[in-house]
Amino acid sequence: MATERTLQILQISGHVGSVPAAGMQRDLEVCKLVDVTTCIGCKACEVACVEWNKYPFRETTFDNTYQTMPSTEWNYWNLIKFNEHQREDGTLMWLMRKDQCMHCADPGCLRACPADGAIVQYTNGIVDFNQENCIGCQYCVSGCPFNIPKFNASTKTVFKCTLCSDRVGAGLEPACIKACPTGCLHFGTKSEMKELAETRAAQLREQSGFADAGVWDPSSIGGTHVIYVLHDAKHPELYGGLPADPQIPFSYTVWKWLAKPIGLFIALMTLLGVIFHYIVMGPKRPQPEPRQEEL
Amino acid sequence: MMASAEPYDEAVVERDLGGLGRTVVHEGELLRHPTYTRFLHWTVAIFFFAALLSGLAIYAPWSFSWLTPLFGGGQMTRLLHPWFGIAFVVAWFFQFLNWLGIMAWTEADSRWLRGINRYVKNDEKVEPEYVGFFNGGQKLQFWEIAFGGLVLLITGLLMWFPEVSGRIGVAISYPLHDIAALIMLAGIFIHIYLSTIGQPGTLRSMTQGVVTRAWAWTHHPAWYGRVTGRNPREDYDAARRRQAERAREMTSLRREDNRPVTKPEPSKSPD
């Protein structure tokens, strides 16, 4: 998945020192826009994803909906989540949301990761896993607010959507975008997509009677590089459990970056303590000590 | 009166590895740790350090990623770390049972702890008469490992099987696992220091299993009293008198010769 040669790196997991070749060239922040109001649930994006990434189509499960499987898998990174939602007036809505990695501006997976270079964030916003550096601890799984990184038990490494970093690095759009037949998926710069999303949300509010229509781009994780237009932006959890206020666990922020080095420092001070005890107080020998003979 | 610590358990001191192993006690020495205890101690120690070093590499890759090649790289370090931990816990469990009786906290240990200041400053030549087989500090170390090990085991299992414990289970376990490990890291520095250069003569008790009588009356007088049936203070004073006597003899010898006895003549090289 690694495309370091074409994409500029912004941050590296578990890395000592600076980011190599930082600021060599400027990149535009990319963004995927998913307009759930025009998704027909055809799953062309699911197929395009497995095809481009050369994974075999895996077995599906049936849970009385049109959802392919309960959640994304290590080799199935893109999944349409279905939800039959009954509105207050009794009418039914069929909510469909394309679920995949959100490519957070502040990625919880990268914060949690202890392996040097296993997770990188590019300046264009893509968060990518390098399996050759992954140690399989699965901290990223608990760091992610969206349950996206998935563990492959046979390789003992974690996989997820790459936002087609290999395609984007070569100037192409992600495979899922290319496959979408309704145009509900858009790809471009973050500012363009944000503008397009706001325009569409305003249209939904003003012309289609969805008073709560809006854009999902959560500020709690610094925004994402996959944004959604929702009919009901006040209840994003209706759309296959999209969190309204995604959070990175406390332990991966305060503990990892602040308390951890301090804790280690305090523990190592004990070593200094015993060394200086020896220097200052000296050893305690069995008594009586042999007399010092004057030679 | 319960001035002295725990009752001395002969059975603990005589435990061996099912007939294997022996401890040779020479004249002037006392049996301190039997083969069984020593075997467990070093098994625990090996897996403790294996878990510690592999864990440090994961805990602080920015300082300790250089440790991963010891275990065959990052992936292997991660793979082995929980198994080292399990081995540590299993070995420690037997040591825990082995020492549980003798490690019970007593009034003597509270007294010792109140006087920890004089212990640290080496104020007294010999320990107070109530200090038994283990002093309060050693018992603290024991219980710190017992509780720390329990926390490490529970949180470690939660982190090992995230599909069972869930996202928040892992996120909570992670700092708790670290805190327990850091406390034990601090403890191990003190433990190693005091059992080697800090108190010479102590390391032998975990290698050959014996200590000298002088070591016993200096560091664990109540234990010395129980195993020898003698008064540690009187024996210490007697030893001092003997030493003073010897010193006087030396001085008189020196006067006769009018030169230091102990200084050898500069030896001529044979060639």
HADDOCK unambig.tbl for C-alpha pairs under 7 A between the chains (distance, minus, plus):
assign (segid A and resid 14 and name CA) (segid B and resid 61 and name CA) 5.96 0.50 0.50
assign (segid A and resid 14 and name CA) (segid B and resid 62 and name CA) 6.38 0.50 0.50
assign (segid A and resid 15 and name CA) (segid B and resid 62 and name CA) 6.31 0.50 0.50
assign (segid A and resid 16 and name CA) (segid B and resid 62 and name CA) 5.15 0.50 0.50
assign (segid A and resid 114 and name CA) (segid B and resid 58 and name CA) 5.94 0.50 0.50
assign (segid A and resid 114 and name CA) (segid B and resid 61 and name CA) 6.14 0.50 0.50
assign (segid A and resid 115 and name CA) (segid B and resid 61 and name CA) 6.93 0.50 0.50
assign (segid A and resid 134 and name CA) (segid B and resid 75 and name CA) 6.98 0.50 0.50
assign (segid A and resid 135 and name CA) (segid B and resid 74 and name CA) 5.44 0.50 0.50
assign (segid A and resid 135 and name CA) (segid B and resid 75 and name CA) 4.00 0.50 0.50
assign (segid A and resid 135 and name CA) (segid B and resid 78 and name CA) 6.11 0.50 0.50
assign (segid A and resid 136 and name CA) (segid B and resid 75 and name CA) 6.53 0.50 0.50
assign (segid A and resid 137 and name CA) (segid B and resid 78 and name CA) 6.42 0.50 0.50
assign (segid A and resid 142 and name CA) (segid B and resid 167 and name CA) 4.22 0.50 0.50
assign (segid A and resid 142 and name CA) (segid B and resid 168 and name CA) 6.81 0.50 0.50
assign (segid A and resid 142 and name CA) (segid B and resid 170 and name CA) 6.36 0.50 0.50
assign (segid A and resid 142 and name CA) (segid B and resid 171 and name CA) 6.34 0.50 0.50
assign (segid A and resid 249 and name CA) (segid B and resid 171 and name CA) 6.24 0.50 0.50
assign (segid A and resid 251 and name CA) (segid B and resid 171 and name CA) 5.92 0.50 0.50
assign (segid A and resid 251 and name CA) (segid B and resid 172 and name CA) 6.84 0.50 0.50
assign (segid A and resid 251 and name CA) (segid B and resid 175 and name CA) 6.39 0.50 0.50
assign (segid A and resid 255 and name CA) (segid B and resid 175 and name CA) 6.71 0.50 0.50
assign (segid A and resid 263 and name CA) (segid B and resid 182 and name CA) 6.93 0.50 0.50
assign (segid A and resid 264 and name CA) (segid B and resid 182 and name CA) 6.69 0.50 0.50
assign (segid A and resid 267 and name CA) (segid B and resid 182 and name CA) 5.86 0.50 0.50
assign (segid A and resid 267 and name CA) (segid B and resid 183 and name CA) 6.88 0.50 0.50
assign (segid A and resid 267 and name CA) (segid B and resid 185 and name CA) 6.34 0.50 0.50
assign (segid A and resid 267 and name CA) (segid B and resid 186 and name CA) 4.75 0.50 0.50
assign (segid A and resid 268 and name CA) (segid B and resid 186 and name CA) 6.77 0.50 0.50
assign (segid A and resid 270 and name CA) (segid B and resid 186 and name CA) 5.52 0.50 0.50
assign (segid A and resid 270 and name CA) (segid B and resid 189 and name CA) 6.53 0.50 0.50
assign (segid A and resid 271 and name CA) (segid B and resid 189 and name CA) 5.66 0.50 0.50
assign (segid A and resid 274 and name CA) (segid B and resid 190 and name CA) 6.42 0.50 0.50
assign (segid A and resid 274 and name CA) (segid B and resid 193 and name CA) 6.52 0.50 0.50
assign (segid A and resid 278 and name CA) (segid B and resid 198 and name CA) 6.49 0.50 0.50
assign (segid A and resid 281 and name CA) (segid B and resid 121 and name CA) 6.22 0.50 0.50
assign (segid A and resid 281 and name CA) (segid B and resid 122 and name CA) 6.72 0.50 0.50
assign (segid A and resid 283 and name CA) (segid B and resid 197 and name CA) 6.51 0.50 0.50
assign (segid A and resid 283 and name CA) (segid B and resid 198 and name CA) 4.54 0.50 0.50
assign (segid A and resid 283 and name CA) (segid B and resid 199 and name CA) 5.54 0.50 0.50
assign (segid A and resid 284 and name CA) (segid B and resid 122 and name CA) 6.80 0.50 0.50
assign (segid A and resid 284 and name CA) (segid B and resid 198 and name CA) 6.23 0.50 0.50
assign (segid A and resid 284 and name CA) (segid B and resid 199 and name CA) 4.94 0.50 0.50
assign (segid A and resid 285 and name CA) (segid B and resid 199 and name CA) 5.76 0.50 0.50
assign (segid A and resid 285 and name CA) (segid B and resid 200 and name CA) 5.71 0.50 0.50
assign (segid A and resid 286 and name CA) (segid B and resid 214 and name CA) 5.40 0.50 0.50
assign (segid A and resid 286 and name CA) (segid B and resid 215 and name CA) 4.53 0.50 0.50
assign (segid A and resid 286 and name CA) (segid B and resid 218 and name CA) 5.47 0.50 0.50
assign (segid A and resid 287 and name CA) (segid B and resid 125 and name CA) 6.58 0.50 0.50
assign (segid A and resid 287 and name CA) (segid B and resid 126 and name CA) 6.73 0.50 0.50
assign (segid A and resid 287 and name CA) (segid B and resid 214 and name CA) 5.97 0.50 0.50
assign (segid A and resid 287 and name CA) (segid B and resid 218 and name CA) 5.76 0.50 0.50
assign (segid A and resid 288 and name CA) (segid B and resid 239 and name CA) 6.92 0.50 0.50
assign (segid A and resid 288 and name CA) (segid B and resid 240 and name CA) 5.97 0.50 0.50
assign (segid A and resid 295 and name CA) (segid B and resid 260 and name CA) 6.52 0.50 0.50
assign (segid A and resid 295 and name CA) (segid B and resid 263 and name CA) 6.36 0.50 0.50
